[in-house]
Every structure is written in C-alpha cells, then in structure tokens.
Amino acid sequence: MEGFTITNGYNDIKGGGIYIGGGCRPRINKCNLIKNRAFQGGGLYNVGGSISTNCTFSENYAGGVGGGVWNSGNSFLTNCIFSANSTYNLGGGIHNSGRNSVLTITNCTFASNSALSLYGGGIYNSDSKIIIINCIFWDNIPQWFVSSPGDSILSFNYIQGGQSNTGNINTDPLFADSDNGDYHLKSKEGRWDPINKIWVQDDVDSPCIDAGDPNSPVGEEPEPNGGRINMGAYGGTVVASKSP
C-alpha cells in the first residue's frame, strides 16, 4: 500500500482508517491517516505485524485505546509522524501489546499526542517488547511513554523531561513550526521548507541534528551531514536538516 490518504474514516470497534487482520504483513509507505475514529486503533488497527514507512498519523481518536495505532505483532515503524492523536484511555499515539512480539520504532516523531483519562500520551506498551531509536517525543500528555508490563529498549532519542538510557537527550528540539505541523529541525546550514519546496536557513541549530545512534547509517541525508544520522522523522532522508 503506497501513497494514499484516509481521512474521517470510522469504525465503531477497530481500525477507523485501516484494519489489518492476522495472516498478512503488509507494507505501508508514504500514507496519511488523518482524523479517523474507532474504539481501538483510531488510525490503524494491526494484528499480526506490518511495516510502515514515511507515514503520517494525525488527529486520529480512539474511544478505548490506541489513538493513532493499535498494534499487536512484530511490526516496524520508520520515518513516521504521530501528531495530535488522542485516546480516552491508553496510548494516544500508539497502544502496543502482544506477548512474544516486538515493535521497532526508528526515526519517528511523536508530538502533542494525548491519553485523556489514563496513561501513555505518546505510547502505551503492555506485555510486549518495544525498541525505540532515534525518535523525538515532544509535548505528549500525560506521559510520553508507559510500559506496564513489558520490555523496552530506548536509546538515542530526544525525550522531553529526560530519560537516562544511552544517548537520550532533553532540550528543546527546535522544530521549524510545530504549531502548523512542520517537524523539520531548524538548521543554520539549511532545512527543507515543504510549503515552498526550498532550503532555508535558520539562526539556530536543533540539538537533534547529528544526535542519533552513531551505528545507524546516515542514509540519504544531504551534505553536510556530519556523518551521523539526525533524530526524528526526517533523519536518514533526502530532506534531513543539514549539519552545522
């Protein structure tokens, strides 16, 4: 599945935007799920595993759990944005569960997601292993992440409020314009302006530039890239902010 947008979808039980049942493991690329609603998995309900890259989950809502995504199974999320998703209970951005499964999240941005009555504004993880690398968590309420119970590996992320794991940082990520959904990182050398389709220069550099896992490949980041991947949804891509 590639290059589509689903908006204002509704399911009173599972998967307001997309429902993925067991027995398949689809690839979802360059897709947008916006303002969809369900009891579980407002944007995406996934059981059995999936691979999502370069996708945006925004303003989705779940009356139960998993405002943006409800996931169970071995899944991968890479270069995705989760913004302003909400749930009444657990996991504003993502609710992840399922024993003997692993969810791997790499170079994603979670901003302004919320769990309205309980826990895990960004992510709620239960009975599953979750790996989070090179991601940015900003303004998620009431917490950026809750794992109860579950196994988590968290490294080289920007985490508002701080987290002691390897390589994690806690300073303002300096987004270009988060109020209007632009999560590119500010850069004196140059950042991509998606509206005008040009490179622009800022008067500050985001601390998330060149702050990702040094063992991660820089991918298609333009020169100068400092030889180290950026954190966030655009790290490793052709529109990654340039290094000072």
N, C-alpha and C positions, 0 to 999 in steps of 0.2 A: 504494500500500500504506500503510495507516494503522492505528495503534492496536493492534498485535498484539505478543505476546511469544513468542520462540522460545527454549526452554531445553533443554539437554542434547541438542542435535542432533549428529549425527555423519556425516562423510563421510571415507572413508579417503584421498581425493585433494583435492578442492576444495570449499570452502564448507560448513562444518559447520552453519551456521544458514541462510544464503541463498546460492544460486548464481545469478549474473546473467550470461548469455552475451552475445555480441555481437549487434548489431542492435536493441537496445532501450535505453532510457534511463529507467528507472523513477524515480518519486518515492517516497521512503520517509519517512514522517512519524510522530513520536511512537511509535516502536517500540523494543523492548528485545530485545537479543540477548545471552543470558547462559549461560555455561558450555557453549558449543558447541565442537566439536573437529574439526579436519581437518588434512591435511598443509599445505595452503595456504589462508589465509583462514579461521581458526577460526570467526569470527562471520559474516563476509561475504566472498565472492569475487566480484569485479566486474570484468568486462572489457567495455569499450565505453562506460562512463560511467553515472553515476547522480547523483541529488540526494537527500541525506539531511539532514533537519532534526529537531531535538528528539529525537534518538535516544540510547540508552544501549548501549554495548558494554562488557560487564563479564565478567571471569573466563573469557574465551574463550582457547583454546590452539591453536597450530599447531605440528605436529612439524617443519615446514620453515620457512616464512616467513609473516609477517602474522598475528600472534595475534588481533587484533581484526578487521582488514580487510586483504585483498589487493586492490589497485586498479590498473587499467590503463585509461586513457581519460580524457576530460575529465569530471571529477566535482567536486561541491561538497558540503562538509560544513559545516553551520551549527548552532550551539547544541547540539552533541553532547558526550557524556561518554564518555571512554575510561578505564576504571579496571581495574587488576589483570588486564589481558590479558598473555599471555606467548607466546613462541615459542622454539623450541630454537635457531634460527639468527638471522634478521634481521627487525627490525621488530615489537617487542612490541605496540604499539598499531596501527601501520599499516605495511605494506610497499607502496610505490608505485613503479611502473615504467611504461615505455612511451614511446618516442620520439614527439615531436610531439604530446604530450598535456599537459594542465595539471590539477593537483589544487589546488583552492582551499579552504582551511580557515579559517573565520571564527568567532570566539567559541565555541571549543571548549575543553574542559578535559581534559588528559592527566595522570593521576595513578597512580603505582605500577604502571606497565607495565614489562615486562622482556623483554630478549633474553638468554636463559640462557647461550649459549655464544659469541655473536658481537657484533653491533653494533645500535645503534638501539633502545634500550628504548622510547622514545616513538614515533619514526618513522624508517624507513629509506627513503631515496629514491634511485632509480637510473635514469639516462637519461631523466629527465622534469623538467618544470618544476613547482615547488610554491610556492604562495603561502600564507603563514600570517600572519593578522592577528587581533589582539585575543584571543589564546589564552593559556592558563595551562599551564605544564609543571612538574610537581612530583613529585619522588621517583621518576623513571623511571631504570632502570638497564640497562646501564652508561652510556649516554648518552641525553640527551633527543632528539637528532636527529643523523642521519648522512646526508650526500648524497654519493654516490660512484659515478659522476659524476652531475651533474645541476645544474640552475639553481634557485636558491631566492631568494625574496623574503620577508624576515622583518621585520615592523615592528609596534610597539606590542603586544608580548607580555610576559607575565611568564615569565622563563626562569631556573630555578634554576641557579646557577653563573655566570650572566651571559652576555650576547651584545651586541656593540657596535652592532648595527643600530639604525635610527631608532626611538626611543620605547620600546625594550625596558627592562625594569626587573628588579631582582633583590633582592627582600626577601621575607620570609615572606608568602604571600598571605592568611593568616588565614582558612582555611576554617572553616565552622561546626563540622563534625565529620567530618573526612576518614576517620577510622578506621571510621566506620559509613556511609560513602558519601554524606555531606551536603556538597556542594561549593558551597553558597551562601556568599557573602562576609560576614564579620562587619561589623556597622554599628551605630554608636551611634543613628542615626536610625531604623533598622529593617531587619530581614532576614526573609525568609519562612521559616517553620518548616513543612516539608512533612508532618511527622508530625501535629502538632496543628492544622494549617491556620490559623495565626495569624501576625501580625507580632510579632517580639520584638526587643528592644534589647540590644546588647552594650556592653561597656565599652571597646571598641577599634574602629577603622575599618580595614578592609582597604585596603592601598595600591593594590589593583586596581580600586577604585571610581573612576570618572571618569578612568581612565587609558588607555582605548582610543584608537583613531585619531580625532582631532578631526573628520575628514571623514566618519566613519561616522554615520549617523543614530541617534539615541537610541531610536528605535522606540517600544515600548510601556512603557518604563521609568516607574515611578510617580514622582510628585513627593514630595520634592525629588530631582531627578536631576542637577543641576549642569550640564545642557546638553551632557554628554559621555558617551558610552557606557562601560559597565563592561567590563572584560576577563572572559573566562571564559564558561562555557556558558549563564549566565543573563543576560548582557549583552544589552540591547535587548528584553527580555521583560517581561511583567507582574509577574514575581517577581524582578526585578533588585533588589539591595540598594540602599537609599536613600542619597543623598549627605549627607555631613556639612554 
